[in-house]
Amino acid sequence: MGLVLCATRGGEESIKTQTKAITLAKERGDPLVFLYVADSSFLDKTAAAVVVDVQEELMHMGEFFLVMAVERAAEKDVNAKAVIRAGSFIPTFIEVAHELDATVIVLGRPGGENRRFDEEEFADFCSYLAEETGAEIITS
């Protein structure tokens, strides 16, 4: 038995990724965990009080996104859990993948105007995650 770990950040694009993770967990009979990383590192050169406020807001927003993801899973008869962490996305994601002993990681492909990676960078990122976690990487 494995564990499906799905990174989510909310929004319309995440629904497709969450649906893929829910389907995989159901097909495999594996537990499902949705992860939201509240990453305020984009504010590194901002006053500390502002960073604290933004970090708290990101955590609240993440909690909301995770509740919706868990509800989507329940609608498909999949029992999912939610994990929220604060930190820089990549090291935090890898840390959680190890803590949970994730065997499958589901990630959304870059898309839209707010993409973090182009396709080549995303492929490199997926390879890096596979090496660092030992998990199978599946993209939606």
MDAnalysis code that builds the backbone (N, CA, C; Angstrom):
import MDAnalysis as mda
import numpy as np

u = mda.Universe.empty(420, n_residues=140, atom_resindex=np.repeat(np.arange(140), 3), trajectory=True)
u.add_TopologyAttr("name", ["N", "CA", "C"] * 140)
u.add_TopologyAttr("resid", np.arange(1, 141))
u.add_TopologyAttr("resname", ["MET", "GLY", "LEU", "VAL", "LEU", "CYS", "ALA", "THR", "ARG", "GLY", "GLY", "GLU", "GLU", "SER", "ILE", "LYS", "THR", "GLN", "THR", "LYS", "ALA", "ILE", "THR", "LEU", "ALA", "LYS", "GLU", "ARG", "GLY", "ASP", "PRO", "LEU", "VAL", "PHE", "LEU", "TYR", "VAL", "ALA", "ASP", "SER", "SER", "PHE", "LEU", "ASP", "LYS", "THR", "ALA", "ALA", "ALA", "VAL", "VAL", "VAL", "ASP", "VAL", "GLN", "GLU", "GLU", "LEU", "MET", "HIS", "MET", "GLY", "GLU", "PHE", "PHE", "LEU", "VAL", "MET", "ALA", "VAL", "GLU", "ARG", "ALA", "ALA", "GLU", "LYS", "ASP", "VAL", "ASN", "ALA", "LYS", "ALA", "VAL", "ILE", "ARG", "ALA", "GLY", "SER", "PHE", "ILE", "PRO", "THR", "PHE", "ILE", "GLU", "VAL", "ALA", "HIS", "GLU", "LEU", "ASP", "ALA", "THR", "VAL", "ILE", "VAL", "LEU", "GLY", "ARG", "PRO", "GLY", "GLY", "GLU", "ASN", "ARG", "ARG", "PHE", "ASP", "GLU", "GLU", "GLU", "PHE", "ALA", "ASP", "PHE", "CYS", "SER", "TYR", "LEU", "ALA", "GLU", "GLU", "THR", "GLY", "ALA", "GLU", "ILE", "ILE", "THR", "SER"])
u.atoms.positions = np.array([
    [0.839, -1.170, 0.000],
    [0.000, 0.000, 0.000],
    [0.893, 1.245, 0.000],
    [0.485, 2.248, -0.745],
    [1.243, 3.483, -0.837],
    [0.472, 4.647, -0.262],
    [0.907, 5.835, -0.635],
    [0.232, 7.051, -0.222],
    [0.340, 8.054, -1.362],
    [-0.779, 8.659, -1.705],
    [-0.826, 9.684, -2.751],
    [-0.765, 11.042, -2.072],
    [0.220, 11.845, -2.470],
    [0.381, 13.197, -1.952],
    [0.110, 14.169, -3.090],
    [-0.814, 15.078, -2.856],
    [-1.208, 16.040, -3.883],
    [-0.947, 17.456, -3.396],
    [-0.055, 18.139, -4.094],
    [0.190, 19.548, -3.800],
    [-0.958, 20.359, -4.373],
    [-1.474, 21.275, -3.583],
    [-2.557, 22.110, -4.075],
    [-2.334, 23.538, -3.627],
    [-2.766, 24.471, -4.455],
    [-2.647, 25.881, -4.087],
    [-3.975, 26.595, -4.248],
    [-5.008, 25.859, -4.574],
    [-6.332, 26.450, -4.716],
    [-6.546, 26.982, -6.112],
    [-7.742, 27.451, -6.358],
    [-8.062, 28.000, -7.661],
    [-8.547, 26.945, -8.640],
    [-9.027, 27.418, -9.768],
    [-9.612, 26.546, -10.788],
    [-8.634, 25.487, -11.295],
    [-7.381, 25.877, -11.516],
    [-6.405, 24.944, -12.068],
    [-6.124, 23.785, -11.107],
    [-6.247, 24.024, -9.820],
    [-5.977, 22.972, -8.839],
    [-7.051, 21.903, -8.810],
    [-8.248, 22.235, -9.226],
    [-9.336, 21.253, -9.200],
    [-9.003, 20.054, -10.086],
    [-8.443, 20.308, -11.249],
    [-8.044, 19.221, -12.158],
    [-7.003, 18.316, -11.487],
    [-6.040, 18.926, -10.830],
    [-4.991, 18.158, -10.148],
    [-5.582, 17.363, -8.993],
    [-6.445, 17.986, -8.220],
    [-7.089, 17.283, -7.109],
    [-7.917, 16.105, -7.609],
    [-8.633, 16.309, -8.699],
    [-9.456, 15.236, -9.273],
    [-8.583, 14.061, -9.698],
    [-7.443, 14.351, -10.305],
    [-6.498, 13.296, -10.714],
    [-6.021, 12.522, -9.487],
    [-5.678, 13.221, -8.418],
    [-5.210, 12.571, -7.194],
    [-6.307, 11.719, -6.557],
    [-7.510, 12.237, -6.552],
    [-8.646, 11.489, -5.989],
    [-8.870, 10.208, -6.776],
    [-8.850, 10.307, -8.089],
    [-9.041, 9.137, -8.954],
    [-7.946, 8.100, -8.709],
    [-6.695, 8.546, -8.651],
    [-5.580, 7.615, -8.407],
    [-5.703, 6.931, -7.055],
    [-6.010, 7.697, -6.015],
    [-6.141, 7.113, -4.680],
    [-7.244, 6.072, -4.656],
    [-8.348, 6.369, -5.315],
    [-9.473, 5.434, -5.342],
    [-9.094, 4.167, -6.115],
    [-8.477, 4.333, -7.280],
    [-8.078, 3.180, -8.105],
    [-7.077, 2.286, -7.372],
    [-6.145, 2.886, -6.670],
    [-5.071, 2.142, -6.016],
    [-5.433, 1.691, -4.603],
    [-6.478, 2.281, -4.056],
    [-6.844, 1.972, -2.673],
    [-5.860, 2.554, -1.675],
    [-5.199, 3.629, -2.075],
    [-4.193, 4.270, -1.224],
    [-4.787, 5.466, -0.483],
    [-4.237, 5.774, 0.675],
    [-4.647, 7.000, 1.349],
    [-4.231, 8.219, 0.520],
    [-4.947, 9.305, 0.704],
    [-4.700, 10.540, -0.031],
    [-4.482, 11.678, 0.956],
    [-3.440, 12.462, 0.695],
    [-3.161, 13.647, 1.502],
    [-3.003, 14.830, 0.559],
    [-3.744, 15.884, 0.842],
    [-3.585, 17.143, 0.122],
    [-2.644, 18.020, 0.953],
    [-1.709, 18.664, 0.271],
    [-0.741, 19.525, 0.941],
    [-0.812, 20.933, 0.383],
    [-0.866, 21.895, 1.287],
    [-0.772, 23.300, 0.918],
    [0.402, 23.886, 1.682],
    [1.319, 24.500, 0.952],
    [2.467, 25.153, 1.574],
    [2.257, 26.664, 1.482],
    [2.137, 27.290, 2.631],
    [1.998, 28.749, 2.695],
    [3.399, 29.343, 2.608],
    [3.761, 29.771, 1.421],
    [5.112, 30.247, 1.140],
    [5.097, 31.768, 0.975],
    [5.584, 32.447, 1.986],
    [5.627, 33.906, 1.929],
    [7.025, 34.414, 1.585],
    [7.867, 33.554, 1.025],
    [9.244, 33.951, 0.723],
    [9.324, 35.076, -0.303],
    [8.250, 35.293, -1.041],
    [8.236, 36.397, -2.003],
    [8.282, 37.753, -1.289],
    [8.112, 37.739, 0.029],
    [8.135, 38.974, 0.819],
    [9.440, 39.150, 1.592],
    [10.492, 38.485, 1.174],
    [11.741, 38.489, 1.928],
    [12.283, 39.874, 2.253],
    [12.032, 40.847, 1.429],
    [12.590, 42.186, 1.667],
    [11.539, 43.159, 2.219],
    [10.524, 42.602, 2.857],
    [9.428, 43.405, 3.394],
    [9.527, 43.429, 4.916],
    [8.939, 44.424, 5.514],
    [8.946, 44.549, 6.973],
    [8.373, 43.298, 7.628],
    [8.978, 42.897, 8.738],
    [8.607, 41.658, 9.426],
    [7.127, 41.609, 9.807],
    [6.562, 42.724, 10.261],
    [5.150, 42.740, 10.666],
    [4.245, 42.410, 9.487],
    [4.578, 42.899, 8.321],
    [3.788, 42.609, 7.123],
    [3.891, 41.130, 6.775],
    [5.089, 40.576, 6.874],
    [5.298, 39.158, 6.562],
    [4.457, 38.281, 7.477],
    [4.433, 38.599, 8.766],
    [3.636, 37.819, 9.721],
    [2.161, 37.875, 9.337],
    [1.653, 39.054, 9.025],
    [0.252, 39.202, 8.633],
    [-0.055, 38.402, 7.370],
    [0.806, 38.527, 6.379],
    [0.583, 37.811, 5.120],
    [0.678, 36.309, 5.353],
    [1.644, 35.871, 6.148],
    [1.794, 34.443, 6.434],
    [0.520, 33.887, 7.080],
    [-0.040, 34.618, 8.018],
    [-1.282, 34.174, 8.659],
    [-2.423, 34.089, 7.644],
    [-2.520, 35.072, 6.779],
    [-3.563, 35.060, 5.748],
    [-3.377, 33.901, 4.785],
    [-2.126, 33.627, 4.406],
    [-1.857, 32.484, 3.528],
    [-2.262, 31.171, 4.197],
    [-2.007, 31.058, 5.495],
    [-2.391, 29.846, 6.230],
    [-3.912, 29.693, 6.245],
    [-4.639, 30.781, 6.501],
    [-6.107, 30.716, 6.503],
    [-6.640, 30.353, 5.119],
    [-6.061, 30.952, 4.095],
    [-6.481, 30.641, 2.729],
    [-6.208, 29.168, 2.418],
    [-5.050, 28.681, 2.831],
    [-4.709, 27.282, 2.607],
    [-5.675, 26.340, 3.305],
    [-6.053, 26.679, 4.516],
    [-7.022, 25.852, 5.241],
    [-8.329, 25.754, 4.467],
    [-8.766, 26.867, 3.919],
    [-9.998, 26.883, 3.135],
    [-9.859, 26.002, 1.893],
    [-8.758, 26.151, 1.160],
    [-8.534, 25.332, -0.040],
    [-8.503, 23.842, 0.301],
    [-7.881, 23.520, 1.430],
    [-7.772, 22.113, 1.813],
    [-9.120, 21.527, 2.218],
    [-9.943, 22.301, 2.904],
    [-11.289, 21.829, 3.261],
    [-12.062, 21.482, 1.989],
    [-11.966, 22.358, 0.993],
    [-12.669, 22.098, -0.270],
    [-12.129, 20.845, -0.954],
    [-10.811, 20.640, -0.936],
    [-10.214, 19.467, -1.572],
    [-10.663, 18.178, -0.874],
    [-10.661, 18.191, 0.453],
    [-11.093, 17.010, 1.213],
    [-12.568, 16.719, 0.944],
    [-13.381, 17.760, 0.833],
    [-14.795, 17.567, 0.504],
    [-14.964, 16.970, -0.894],
    [-14.159, 17.424, -1.856],
    [-14.220, 16.839, -3.208],
    [-13.909, 15.345, -3.168],
    [-12.919, 14.984, -2.372],
    [-12.556, 13.567, -2.244],
    [-13.694, 12.783, -1.608],
    [-14.298, 13.326, -0.565],
    [-15.403, 12.645, 0.122],
    [-16.569, 12.406, -0.828],
    [-16.814, 13.348, -1.728],
    [-17.889, 13.174, -2.722],
    [-17.645, 11.967, -3.622],
    [-16.380, 11.566, -3.759],
    [-16.007, 10.402, -4.578],
    [-15.698, 9.188, -3.710],
    [-16.127, 9.239, -2.450],
    [-15.908, 8.156, -1.491],
    [-14.435, 7.857, -1.241],
    [-13.627, 8.903, -1.244],
    [-12.209, 8.780, -0.922],
    [-11.963, 9.569, 0.357],
    [-11.382, 8.889, 1.340],
    [-11.063, 9.535, 2.608],
    [-9.710, 10.220, 2.461],
    [-9.705, 11.529, 2.519],
    [-8.471, 12.294, 2.356],
    [-8.183, 13.093, 3.612],
    [-6.909, 13.368, 3.809],
    [-6.472, 14.214, 4.910],
    [-5.823, 15.460, 4.318],
    [-5.700, 16.471, 5.147],
    [-5.098, 17.733, 4.723],
    [-3.919, 18.073, 5.618],
    [-2.870, 18.572, 4.991],
    [-1.693, 19.032, 5.714],
    [-1.373, 20.431, 5.211],
    [-1.165, 21.336, 6.144],
    [-0.761, 22.693, 5.786],
    [0.538, 23.001, 6.517],
    [1.463, 23.584, 5.786],
    [2.755, 23.957, 6.358],
    [3.134, 25.353, 5.883],
    [3.931, 26.010, 6.675],
    [4.505, 27.297, 6.296],
    [5.973, 27.068, 5.968],
    [6.429, 27.698, 4.915],
    [7.834, 27.575, 4.562],
    [8.044, 27.758, 3.082],
    [9.272, 27.600, 2.684],
    [9.622, 27.658, 1.278],
    [9.098, 26.382, 0.610],
    [8.448, 26.527, -0.543],
    [7.694, 25.418, -1.119],
    [8.514, 24.146, -1.320],
    [9.600, 24.211, -2.048],
    [10.301, 22.979, -2.452],
    [10.842, 22.200, -1.251],
    [11.642, 22.803, -0.364],
    [12.123, 21.992, 0.766],
    [11.007, 21.513, 1.687],
    [9.981, 22.328, 1.855],
    [8.860, 21.922, 2.705],
    [8.110, 20.757, 2.079],
    [7.897, 20.823, 0.773],
    [7.208, 19.745, 0.067],
    [7.977, 18.435, 0.195],
    [9.287, 18.500, -0.011],
    [10.122, 17.291, 0.092],
    [10.089, 16.741, 1.517],
    [10.167, 17.613, 2.504],
    [10.111, 17.200, 3.908],
    [8.808, 16.445, 4.212],
    [7.695, 16.991, 3.761],
    [6.396, 16.355, 4.007],
    [6.305, 15.022, 3.257],
    [6.795, 14.978, 2.038],
    [6.776, 13.722, 1.271],
    [7.524, 12.619, 2.025],
    [8.658, 12.965, 2.630],
    [9.408, 11.992, 3.427],
    [8.663, 11.626, 4.707],
    [8.126, 12.613, 5.404],
    [7.391, 12.356, 6.651],
    [6.241, 11.382, 6.425],
    [5.541, 11.562, 5.310],
    [4.364, 10.742, 5.023],
    [4.705, 9.461, 4.274],
    [5.950, 9.338, 3.839],
    [6.387, 8.210, 3.019],
    [5.536, 8.097, 1.757],
    [5.385, 9.222, 1.078],
    [4.576, 9.278, -0.149],
    [5.189, 8.394, -1.225],
    [4.341, 7.618, -1.874],
    [4.803, 6.783, -2.986],
    [4.424, 7.375, -4.335],
    [3.414, 8.232, -4.325],
    [2.965, 8.913, -5.534],
    [2.757, 10.390, -5.201],
    [3.268, 11.253, -6.064],
    [3.057, 12.696, -5.921],
    [2.335, 13.177, -7.160],
    [1.240, 13.894, -6.940],
    [0.461, 14.445, -8.054],
    [0.647, 15.958, -8.055],
    [1.072, 16.457, -9.216],
    [1.315, 17.891, -9.390],
    [0.558, 18.397, -10.601],
    [0.104, 19.628, -10.516],
    [-0.501, 20.277, -11.676],
    [0.575, 20.793, -12.604],
    [0.298, 20.745, -13.896],
    [1.242, 21.274, -14.892],
    [1.174, 22.796, -14.885],
    [2.281, 23.429, -15.231],
    [2.234, 24.893, -15.285],
    [1.263, 25.352, -16.358],
    [0.547, 26.375, -16.065],
    [-0.400, 26.889, -17.041],
    [-0.867, 28.271, -16.662],
    [-1.468, 28.936, -17.608],
    [-2.003, 30.255, -17.343],
    [-0.919, 31.300, -17.212],
    [-1.343, 32.482, -16.859],
    [-0.433, 33.621, -16.773],
    [0.484, 33.557, -15.553],
    [0.060, 32.890, -14.502],
    [0.808, 32.900, -13.245],
    [1.713, 31.690, -13.073],
    [2.129, 31.108, -14.140],
    [2.944, 29.906, -14.014],
    [4.302, 30.216, -13.418],
    [4.764, 29.270, -12.605],
    [6.076, 29.394, -11.961],
    [7.177, 28.829, -12.836],
    [6.835, 27.860, -13.687],
    [7.816, 27.155, -14.497],
    [7.384, 27.130, -15.949],
    [8.346, 27.087, -16.873],
    [7.997, 26.715, -18.238],
    [8.049, 25.187, -18.289],
    [7.706, 24.595, -19.407],
    [7.604, 23.125, -19.487],
    [8.931, 22.426, -19.183],
    [10.029, 22.967, -19.681],
    [11.333, 22.334, -19.437],
    [11.716, 22.417, -17.963],
    [11.501, 23.566, -17.361],
    [11.789, 23.723, -15.939],
    [10.900, 22.808, -15.103],
    [9.647, 22.660, -15.524],
    [8.725, 21.789, -14.802],
    [9.180, 20.334, -14.882],
    [9.628, 19.902, -16.052],
    [10.137, 18.531, -16.211],
    [11.357, 18.309, -15.318],
    [12.249, 19.300, -15.271],
    [13.425, 19.204, -14.395],
    [13.004, 19.148, -12.935],
    [12.015, 19.952, -12.560],
    [11.501, 19.962, -11.194],
    [10.925, 18.591, -10.828],
    [10.159, 18.002, -11.734],
    [9.572, 16.678, -11.484],
    [10.661, 15.624, -11.308],
    [11.689, 15.675, -12.138],
    [12.812, 14.738, -12.006],
    [13.511, 14.912, -10.659],
    [13.716, 16.152, -10.280],
    [14.343, 16.452, -8.993],
    [13.503, 15.900, -7.840],
    [12.191, 16.138, -7.892],
    [11.304, 15.626, -6.839],
    [11.349, 14.098, -6.765],
    [11.355, 13.457, -7.920],
    [11.419, 11.989, -7.941],
    [12.704, 11.501, -7.286],
    [13.820, 12.147, -7.603],
    [15.106, 11.761, -7.005],
    [15.114, 11.991, -5.493],
    [14.620, 13.137, -5.071],
    [14.663, 13.515, -3.666],
    [13.691, 12.726, -2.790],
    [12.571, 12.312, -3.355],
    [11.528, 11.656, -2.551],
    [11.420, 10.155, -2.803],
    [11.873, 9.703, -3.962],
    [11.710, 8.292, -4.321],
    [10.283, 7.970, -4.761],
    [9.456, 8.989, -4.916],
    [8.057, 8.783, -5.289],
    [7.879, 8.862, -6.803],
    [6.822, 8.228, -7.254],
    [6.408, 8.353, -8.652],
    [5.732, 9.723, -8.795],
    [6.098, 10.450, -9.843],
    [5.522, 11.771, -10.061],
    [4.509, 11.675, -11.196],
    [3.306, 12.116, -10.916],
    [2.235, 12.115, -11.919],
    [1.747, 13.548, -12.058],
    [1.625, 13.993, -13.310],
    [1.172, 15.359, -13.546],
    [-0.202, 15.338, -14.174],
    [-0.936, 16.403, -13.913],
    [-2.283, 16.493, -14.486],
    [-2.313, 17.571, -15.552],
])
